[in-house]
Amino acid sequence: MTTVSAYAATSATAPLTETTITRREVGPHDVAFDIHFAGICHSDIHTVKGEWGDVAYPLVPGHEIAGVVTEIGSEVTKFKIGDRVGVGCFVDSCRECAQCRAGEEQYCTNPGMVGTYNGIGRDGERTQGGYSGAIVVDENYVLHIPDSITLDAAAPLLCAGITMYSPLRHWNAGPGTQVAVIGLGGLGHMAVKLAHAMGATVTVLSQSLKKMEDGLRLGADEYYATSDPATFETLSGTFDLILNTVSANLDLNAYLELLTVDGTLVELGMPEHPMTVGAPVLVSGRRSLAGSLIGGIAETQEMLDFCAEHDVRPEIEVITPDYINDAYQRVLASDVRYRFVIDTATLRRK
């Protein structure tokens, strides 16, 4: 066992504080790496606050992790010491169900993917995440980070990036398709960049126009305020694909009306209350309401390679670990453009 420094939540209401945790010894198929950067995802905050189910405290969050390999197991074939690597939202799965065999481990059903934090590993121990100095992960759940992507920029791609890339690929976004993105935050700004890089025509649907300049700079072709009722009249029947990146409960019927025939609205946020949808809006245009959850390992690697090839990078603000609690408050206040990334230098091995 190796002891490393980390920032952990001790309860749903207490601030995160510095502590130490242990990492397992490197097994035959394991990769150990020093963490250089860890992104802050809104999911971290939901989990820390106990809003998504039971939490075993103390909990070290973080599932957007980038670093450099320091040790490999005796049977590791995919990585070597010094490689630049990343880990996203999960660190294991059953490897046997149809979804795992298809390379869609995020939909593992037996019993489900093992989260990078607050999950239970094969050793029966609770997993701890990336707000820490180092981690040990099975090589099958580790990603290669292309040399052209800096480690700080790579970290948010491992959740925010793949969360947007997967539905865009699945629903065939590209030249000739009209894609709308609801919300221009940590997820939304990546959706705009990726859809633009894929060749789609991109429209941002935001509550107001205050981020319009950013949206157009990031690759949007159009930008509309959803607080203006005229927006829904103007855009009725326009989009092939709408990605909803916000967690607030919206009037989905109004947004579904913006889809063309056979269009799809994909839910990516997790609203607090059940969603209400009337049958007529679906039936009248053969429209679909769907959901999507991150991506599998192979698709995540594909996403990283795509971002390297097309120069797609998140907009980030790098912080030190002692700023994590302030960063959480700013995320809740939508006061970040567009992703906080923790520089873990002070947590790495001395």
C-alpha positions in Angstrom: 0.0 0.0 0.0 1.1 3.5 -0.8 0.0 6.6 1.1 -0.7 9.7 -0.9 -2.1 13.2 -0.1 -5.6 14.1 -1.1 -8.6 16.4 -0.6 -11.6 14.7 0.9 -15.2 15.4 1.9 -15.9 14.2 5.4 -19.7 14.9 5.3 -22.3 16.3 3.0 -22.0 19.7 4.6 -18.3 20.0 5.6 -15.7 21.6 3.3 -13.2 19.4 1.7 -9.9 19.2 3.6 -6.5 17.8 3.1 -5.9 14.3 4.3 -4.0 11.1 3.3 -5.4 8.0 1.6 -3.8 4.6 0.6 -3.5 3.2 -2.9 -3.2 -0.5 -3.5 0.0 -2.2 -4.5 0.5 -2.4 -8.2 -0.9 -5.8 -9.5 0.1 -7.6 -12.7 -2.3 -5.6 -14.8 -2.2 -2.3 -13.0 -0.8 1.1 -14.0 0.3 3.5 -11.3 0.6 7.2 -12.2 1.2 10.5 -10.5 -1.8 12.7 -11.0 -0.8 16.1 -12.4 -4.3 17.6 -13.0 -7.9 16.8 -12.0 -10.9 18.5 -13.3 -13.9 19.6 -11.2 -17.2 18.2 -12.5 -20.6 19.2 -11.2 -21.1 15.5 -10.5 -18.4 15.8 -7.9 -20.4 18.4 -6.1 -23.7 16.4 -6.3 -22.0 13.3 -5.0 -20.1 15.1 -2.1 -23.4 16.6 -1.0 -25.1 13.2 -1.0 -27.6 14.3 -3.7 -27.1 11.2 -5.8 -27.4 8.4 -3.2 -25.4 7.1 -0.3 -21.8 8.2 0.2 -19.1 6.6 2.2 -17.2 9.4 3.8 -14.4 10.4 3.8 -14.7 10.7 0.0 -12.0 11.9 -2.4 -13.9 13.1 -5.6 -12.5 13.6 -9.1 -13.0 11.6 -12.3 -11.2 13.8 -14.8 -7.7 12.7 -14.1 -4.5 13.3 -16.1 -0.9 12.4 -15.2 2.3 10.4 -15.9 2.9 6.7 -15.4 5.4 5.8 -12.6 5.0 2.0 -12.4 3.4 -0.8 -14.3 2.5 -4.3 -13.5 4.4 -7.3 -14.7 1.8 -8.2 -17.4 0.9 -4.7 -18.6 1.3 -4.4 -22.4 -0.5 -1.1 -23.2 1.6 1.4 -21.2 5.2 2.1 -20.1 6.7 4.3 -17.4 6.7 8.0 -18.5 3.5 7.7 -20.6 1.0 10.5 -20.4 -2.3 9.0 -19.3 -5.8 9.7 -18.1 -8.7 8.1 -16.2 -12.3 9.1 -16.5 -15.5 8.2 -14.7 -15.0 4.6 -14.1 -12.1 2.3 -13.3 -13.6 -1.2 -13.8 -16.6 -3.1 -15.0 -17.7 -6.8 -15.2 -16.0 -7.3 -18.6 -18.4 -10.1 -19.4 -21.9 -8.6 -20.1 -23.0 -7.7 -23.7 -22.3 -4.0 -23.1 -18.8 -4.6 -21.8 -18.0 -6.9 -24.7 -19.3 -4.3 -27.1 -16.9 -1.7 -25.6 -19.7 0.2 -23.9 -18.5 -0.4 -20.3 -20.4 2.6 -19.0 -23.6 0.6 -19.5 -22.3 -2.5 -17.7 -25.2 -4.5 -16.2 -23.4 -7.0 -14.0 -23.6 -5.2 -11.6 -22.5 -2.0 -13.3 -19.4 0.1 -13.9 -17.2 0.8 -10.9 -17.0 4.6 -10.4 -13.6 6.2 -10.1 -14.8 7.4 -6.6 -17.5 6.1 -4.3 -17.5 2.8 -6.0 -16.5 -0.7 -4.8 -13.5 -2.2 -6.4 -12.8 -5.9 -7.0 -10.9 -5.9 -3.7 -14.0 -4.8 -1.8 -12.5 -1.4 -1.0 -14.2 1.9 -1.7 -12.6 3.8 -4.7 -11.2 7.2 -4.2 -10.8 9.8 -7.0 -8.5 12.3 -8.6 -8.2 15.1 -6.0 -5.0 13.3 -4.9 -1.4 12.8 -5.7 -1.4 9.4 -7.3 -3.7 6.5 -8.3 -3.5 2.8 -9.4 -5.9 1.6 -12.1 -6.2 -1.5 -14.2 -4.6 -0.9 -17.6 -7.9 -1.6 -19.4 -9.4 1.5 -18.0 -6.5 3.9 -18.6 -6.3 6.2 -21.6 -3.4 7.5 -23.7 -3.3 11.3 -23.8 -1.9 12.5 -27.2 1.3 14.5 -27.0 -0.3 17.6 -28.5 -2.8 17.9 -25.6 -1.4 19.4 -22.4 -2.3 17.5 -19.3 -4.3 20.3 -17.8 -6.5 20.6 -20.9 -6.8 16.8 -21.2 -8.4 16.3 -17.8 -11.9 17.7 -18.5 -12.0 15.8 -21.8 -12.3 12.6 -19.7 -15.8 13.5 -18.6 -17.1 16.7 -20.2 -15.4 15.8 -23.5 -16.7 12.2 -23.8 -20.1 13.1 -22.4 -20.6 15.4 -25.4 -18.7 13.4 -28.0 -20.6 10.2 -27.5 -24.1 11.5 -28.4 -22.8 13.6 -31.2 -21.2 10.5 -32.8 -24.2 8.2 -31.9 -26.7 10.5 -33.6 -24.4 11.2 -36.5 -23.7 14.9 -36.1 -21.8 16.2 -39.1 -22.0 18.3 -42.3 -25.7 19.0 -43.1 -27.0 18.4 -39.6 -28.5 21.1 -37.4 -27.4 20.7 -33.8 -28.6 22.8 -30.8 -26.9 22.9 -27.4 -29.0 23.9 -24.4 -26.7 25.7 -21.9 -23.2 27.0 -22.4 -21.4 25.7 -19.3 -18.8 23.0 -18.7 -20.6 20.5 -20.8 -22.2 22.9 -23.3 -19.0 24.7 -24.3 -17.5 21.3 -25.2 -20.6 20.3 -27.2 -20.2 23.5 -29.2 -16.6 22.9 -29.9 -17.0 19.3 -30.8 -20.1 19.7 -33.0 -18.4 22.5 -34.9 -15.3 20.4 -35.4 -17.5 17.6 -36.8 -18.9 20.0 -39.4 -22.4 20.5 -38.0 -24.3 23.8 -37.9 -24.4 24.7 -34.2 -26.9 26.8 -32.3 -26.7 27.6 -28.6 -29.9 27.9 -26.7 -29.2 29.8 -23.5 -31.4 31.6 -21.0 -29.9 35.0 -21.9 -27.5 36.4 -24.4 -24.7 37.3 -21.9 -22.4 34.5 -23.2 -23.2 35.1 -26.8 -19.8 36.4 -27.7 -18.2 33.4 -26.1 -20.6 31.0 -27.9 -19.8 32.4 -31.3 -16.1 32.4 -30.6 -16.2 28.7 -29.5 -17.8 27.7 -32.8 -21.6 28.4 -32.6 -23.2 29.6 -35.8 -26.3 31.0 -34.0 -27.1 32.0 -30.4 -30.6 32.5 -29.0 -32.1 33.4 -25.7 -34.7 31.0 -24.4 -36.1 33.7 -22.2 -37.5 35.2 -25.3 -40.7 33.5 -26.4 -40.0 34.4 -30.0 -37.0 32.0 -30.0 -39.4 29.0 -29.9 -41.5 30.4 -32.7 -38.5 31.2 -34.9 -36.8 27.9 -34.4 -39.8 25.5 -34.5 -39.0 22.4 -36.5 -35.3 23.3 -37.0 -33.0 20.8 -35.4 -31.9 17.3 -36.1 -30.3 16.9 -32.7 -30.6 18.9 -29.4 -28.2 18.2 -26.5 -29.6 19.3 -23.2 -26.6 19.9 -20.9 -28.4 21.6 -18.0 -29.7 19.9 -14.9 -32.7 22.2 -14.3 -36.2 21.0 -15.1 -37.1 22.6 -18.4 -40.4 22.7 -20.4 -39.3 19.8 -22.6 -42.4 20.0 -24.7 -41.3 23.4 -25.9 -37.8 22.2 -26.8 -39.1 19.1 -28.5 -41.1 21.3 -30.8 -37.8 22.7 -32.0 -36.9 19.3 -33.5 -37.5 18.4 -37.1 -39.2 15.2 -38.1 -37.2 12.2 -36.7 -35.2 14.6 -34.6 -33.8 13.6 -31.1 -33.4 15.5 -27.9 -30.7 14.0 -25.7 -30.8 14.5 -21.9 -27.3 14.8 -20.5 -28.0 16.6 -17.2 -29.8 15.0 -14.3 -32.9 17.2 -13.3 -34.0 17.0 -9.7 -37.6 16.3 -10.5 -39.3 13.9 -13.0 -39.6 15.1 -16.6 -43.0 15.7 -18.0 -43.5 15.1 -21.8 -46.8 15.1 -23.7 -47.3 12.4 -26.3 -48.5 14.7 -29.0 -45.2 16.5 -29.4 -43.4 13.2 -29.9 -46.1 11.6 -32.2 -46.6 14.6 -34.4 -43.0 14.6 -35.6 -41.8 11.1 -34.9 -39.5 12.8 -32.5 -37.4 11.0 -29.8 -36.4 11.8 -26.3 -33.2 10.0 -25.3 -30.4 10.0 -22.8 -26.6 9.3 -23.0 -24.0 8.5 -20.4 -20.3 9.3 -21.0 -18.7 6.7 -23.3 -16.8 3.5 -23.3 -13.0 3.2 -23.1 -12.5 2.8 -26.9 -14.8 5.7 -27.7 -13.0 7.9 -25.1 -9.7 7.1 -26.7 -11.3 8.0 -30.0 -12.5 11.3 -28.6 -9.0 12.2 -27.3 -7.5 11.4 -30.7 -10.2 13.5 -32.4 -9.5 16.4 -30.1 -5.8 16.2 -30.8 -6.4 16.1 -34.6 -8.9 18.9 -34.6 -7.4 21.1 -32.0 -10.4 20.9 -29.6 -9.6 21.9 -26.1 -11.7 22.9 -23.1 -11.6 26.4 -21.7 -10.1 26.0 -18.3 -9.2 27.9 -15.1 -6.3 26.1 -13.3 -6.4 26.3 -9.4 -4.5 24.9 -6.5 -6.1 22.3 -4.1 -6.6 24.9 -1.4 -9.1 26.7 -3.7 -11.4 23.6 -4.2 -14.1 24.8 -1.8 -14.2 28.2 -3.4 -14.3 26.6 -6.8 -17.3 24.6 -5.7 -19.2 27.7 -4.7 -18.4 29.3 -8.0 -19.6 26.3 -10.0 -22.9 26.4 -8.1 -23.1 30.1 -9.0 -22.2 29.4 -12.7 -19.2 31.6 -12.2 -16.6 29.7 -14.2 -15.7 29.8 -17.9 -15.8 26.9 -18.3 -14.0 24.2 -16.3 -11.9 24.3 -13.1 -8.8 22.1 -13.2 -6.8 21.4 -10.0 -3.0 21.5 -10.3 -2.1 18.6 -7.9 1.6 19.5 -7.6 1.3 20.0 -3.8 -0.3 16.6 -3.4 2.2 14.6 -5.4 5.0 12.6 -3.8 7.7 14.8 -2.4 
